């Protein structure tokens, strides 16, 4: 699926058209990191226009990006996730790094779990600010997994921001275990000897996540520069390359059927 995380208000059509041309028919609606002036209803309208199914909805915990989210808009987003039986995702707060407690998690998830059916999975997202090297980080992830097991919550791993080069990607994914359901990525290595440290760390996390068999989806959120995004052909190429890289890894480490829907859509576009 493709994420609206980096979408600019005037570039939604380009993003959705590019995703469609690349064979992606699922959309991650991100109301958490949206740009100022980009309203959730705009995103959902474009999704319907391009016949893209909602695969997950990220809700803002605090109104730091994109301006305040009205209760009405919040309910529209929740309803869209419920209608699509898609996960509702809330981000773990940056100021809780290093001191995760049960209350940290349940304060984010309790109110949602009370109003959505079991088919709409409530999910907490671990942002890259949490991903640091060292044993204390791994202990925190183990604690998070246990809390989520106790309260029946899923986990998303957001790898779209700067990542500490010392982060132990494989160990972190193993600590999260079967609770890991979504991985959001911005880049993967172009070559085997790529020097892009974030892309390589992303790859090291994605492979064991795919191998685990519990991963439900991979969300693609390539950086969209305002001027570059006006060129649809460039964006199509970027999204297609990233999607193809994920598909290649999925076929290598697990089953050839995981991304069959994507492959079928690509084949239709190429006829």
C-alpha positions in Angstrom: 0.0 0.0 0.0 1.0 3.6 -0.5 1.0 6.1 2.4 -0.3 9.7 2.3 2.3 10.7 4.9 4.4 12.8 2.6 1.5 14.1 0.4 1.2 17.9 -0.1 -2.3 19.4 -0.4 -1.8 20.2 -4.1 -0.2 16.9 -4.9 -2.8 14.3 -3.8 -4.0 13.6 -7.4 -0.4 13.1 -8.5 0.2 10.7 -5.5 -2.9 8.6 -6.1 -2.4 8.6 -9.9 1.2 7.5 -9.5 0.2 4.7 -7.0 -2.5 3.6 -9.4 -0.1 3.5 -12.4 2.4 1.6 -10.2 -0.3 -1.1 -9.5 -1.0 -0.2 -5.8 -4.7 -0.3 -4.9 -4.4 0.1 -1.2 -3.9 3.4 0.7 -2.7 4.2 4.2 -4.5 7.4 5.3 -2.2 9.3 7.6 -4.0 12.1 9.5 -1.1 12.2 12.0 1.7 13.7 9.9 -0.4 15.5 7.3 0.7 18.8 5.9 -1.1 22.1 6.8 -4.1 22.5 4.6 -4.5 18.8 3.9 -7.9 17.6 5.3 -8.7 14.0 5.9 -11.8 14.2 3.8 -9.7 15.2 0.8 -7.6 12.1 1.2 -10.7 9.9 1.5 -12.3 11.6 -1.5 -9.2 10.9 -3.6 -9.1 7.3 -2.4 -12.6 6.8 -3.6 -11.9 8.6 -6.9 -9.0 6.2 -7.7 -10.8 3.2 -6.3 -8.1 2.7 -3.7 -9.2 0.7 -0.6 -8.3 2.0 2.8 -5.8 -0.4 4.4 -5.0 1.6 7.6 -5.8 4.9 9.2 -3.2 6.8 11.4 -4.8 9.1 13.9 -3.1 12.1 15.5 -2.6 11.9 19.2 -1.8 15.6 19.4 -2.5 18.4 16.9 1.1 19.1 16.0 0.9 18.7 12.3 -1.7 19.9 9.8 -3.7 22.0 12.3 -6.3 20.8 14.8 -8.4 17.8 13.8 -12.1 18.3 14.6 -14.1 15.6 16.4 -16.2 15.3 13.2 -13.1 14.6 11.1 -11.8 12.2 13.6 -15.0 10.3 13.5 -15.0 10.3 9.7 -11.5 8.7 9.9 -12.6 6.1 12.5 -15.7 5.2 10.4 -13.5 4.8 7.3 -11.3 2.3 9.2 -14.3 0.4 10.6 -16.0 0.3 7.1 -12.8 -1.2 5.6 -12.0 -3.4 8.6 -8.7 -1.6 8.5 -6.3 -1.0 11.5 -6.5 2.3 13.5 -2.9 3.3 14.3 -1.8 5.8 17.0 1.9 6.8 17.4 3.7 6.3 20.7 4.7 9.7 22.1 8.2 10.9 21.7 8.4 12.1 25.3 7.9 8.6 26.6 11.1 7.2 25.1 12.9 5.2 27.7 10.1 5.0 30.2 7.4 3.0 28.6 4.6 1.8 30.9 1.2 0.1 30.5 -0.5 3.5 31.0 1.5 4.9 28.1 -0.1 2.4 25.8 -3.6 2.2 27.2 -4.0 5.9 27.4 -3.7 5.8 23.6 -5.8 2.8 22.9 -8.5 2.3 25.5 -11.0 4.8 24.1 -10.6 3.4 20.6 -11.0 -0.2 21.6 -14.2 0.7 23.3 -15.8 2.1 20.1 -14.6 -0.1 17.3 -15.5 -3.7 16.4 -12.9 -6.5 16.7 -12.4 -6.4 12.9 -10.8 -3.0 13.3 -7.4 -3.7 15.0 -6.1 -0.9 17.3 -2.4 -0.6 16.6 0.4 1.4 18.3 3.2 2.7 16.0 6.8 2.8 17.1 8.5 5.8 15.5 12.1 6.0 14.5 12.8 8.3 17.5 12.4 5.2 19.6 14.8 3.1 17.6 18.2 3.4 19.1 21.2 1.1 19.7 21.7 -0.7 23.0 20.1 -3.2 25.3 17.7 -0.8 27.1 15.8 -0.2 23.8 15.4 -4.0 23.2 14.1 -4.3 26.8 11.5 -1.6 26.1 10.3 -3.4 22.9 9.9 -6.6 24.9 7.8 -4.7 27.5 5.8 -3.2 24.7 5.1 -6.6 23.2 3.9 -8.0 26.5 1.6 -5.0 27.1 0.2 -5.4 23.6 -0.3 -9.2 24.1 -2.1 -8.5 27.4 -4.5 -5.9 25.9 -4.8 -7.4 22.4 -3.1 -4.5 20.5 -1.0 -4.8 17.4 2.3 -3.0 16.6 3.4 -1.0 13.6 7.1 -0.1 12.9 7.5 3.3 11.3 10.9 3.5 9.5 10.4 6.7 7.6 12.4 9.1 9.8 16.1 9.2 10.7 17.3 6.0 12.3 20.2 5.6 14.8 23.0 3.7 12.8 23.6 1.6 16.0 20.0 0.3 16.0 19.9 -3.5 16.1 17.2 -4.0 13.5 16.9 -7.8 13.4 16.9 -8.1 17.2 14.3 -5.4 17.5 11.9 -7.1 15.1 12.4 -10.4 17.0 11.6 -8.7 20.3 8.3 -7.4 18.9 7.5 -10.8 17.6 4.1 -11.8 16.2 2.5 -8.5 17.3 4.2 -6.7 14.4 1.6 -6.2 11.7 2.6 -3.1 9.7 6.0 -1.9 8.6 6.2 1.5 7.0 9.2 2.3 4.9 10.7 5.2 2.9 13.6 3.5 1.1 15.4 0.2 0.4 19.0 -0.3 -0.8 19.3 0.2 -4.6 22.3 -2.1 -4.7 23.9 -4.8 -2.5 26.7 -2.4 -1.5 24.5 0.7 -1.0 25.9 3.3 1.4 22.5 4.6 2.4 22.4 3.6 6.1 18.7 4.2 6.6 17.8 2.1 3.6 20.1 -0.7 4.8 18.7 -0.6 8.3 15.2 -0.7 6.8 16.1 -3.7 4.8 17.5 -5.5 7.9 14.2 -4.9 9.6 12.0 -5.8 6.7 13.5 -9.2 5.9 12.9 -10.8 9.4 9.5 -9.1 9.5 8.5 -10.8 6.3 10.0 -14.1 7.5 7.9 -14.0 10.7 4.7 -14.7 8.8 2.7 -12.3 11.0 3.2 -9.1 9.0 0.0 -8.0 7.4 1.2 -5.1 5.3 4.1 -3.0 4.1 3.4 0.7 3.7 5.4 2.7 1.1 6.1 6.3 2.0 8.8 7.6 -0.4 9.8 11.2 0.3 7.9 13.5 -2.0 9.7 16.8 -2.7 7.2 19.6 -3.6 8.9 20.4 -7.0 9.7 16.8 -7.9 6.2 15.5 -7.0 4.8 17.6 -9.9 6.4 15.2 -12.2 4.1 12.2 -12.1 6.5 10.0 -14.2 9.3 10.4 -11.6 7.0 9.6 -8.7 5.6 6.5 -10.5 9.1 5.3 -11.1 10.0 5.9 -7.4 6.9 4.1 -6.0 7.2 1.2 -8.5 10.9 0.6 -7.7 10.1 0.6 -4.0 7.1 -1.8 -4.4 9.1 -4.1 -6.7 11.9 -4.3 -4.1 9.4 -5.3 -1.4 7.8 -7.9 -3.7 11.3 -9.3 -4.5 12.1 -9.7 -0.8 8.7 -11.3 0.0 9.1 -13.9 -2.8 12.6 -14.7 -1.6 12.0 -15.2 2.1 8.4 -16.4 2.3 5.6 -17.2 -0.1 5.0 -16.1 -3.7 1.4 -15.4 -2.9 1.7 -12.5 -0.3 1.8 -9.8 -3.0 -0.1 -11.5 -5.7 -2.7 -8.8 -5.8 0.0 -6.2 -6.5 1.5 -8.4 -9.2 -1.8 -8.9 -10.9 -2.5 -5.2 -10.9 0.9 -4.5 -12.4 0.3 -7.0 -15.1 -3.0 -5.4 -16.1 -1.3 -2.0 -16.4 1.5 -3.4 -18.6 -1.0 -5.0 -21.1 
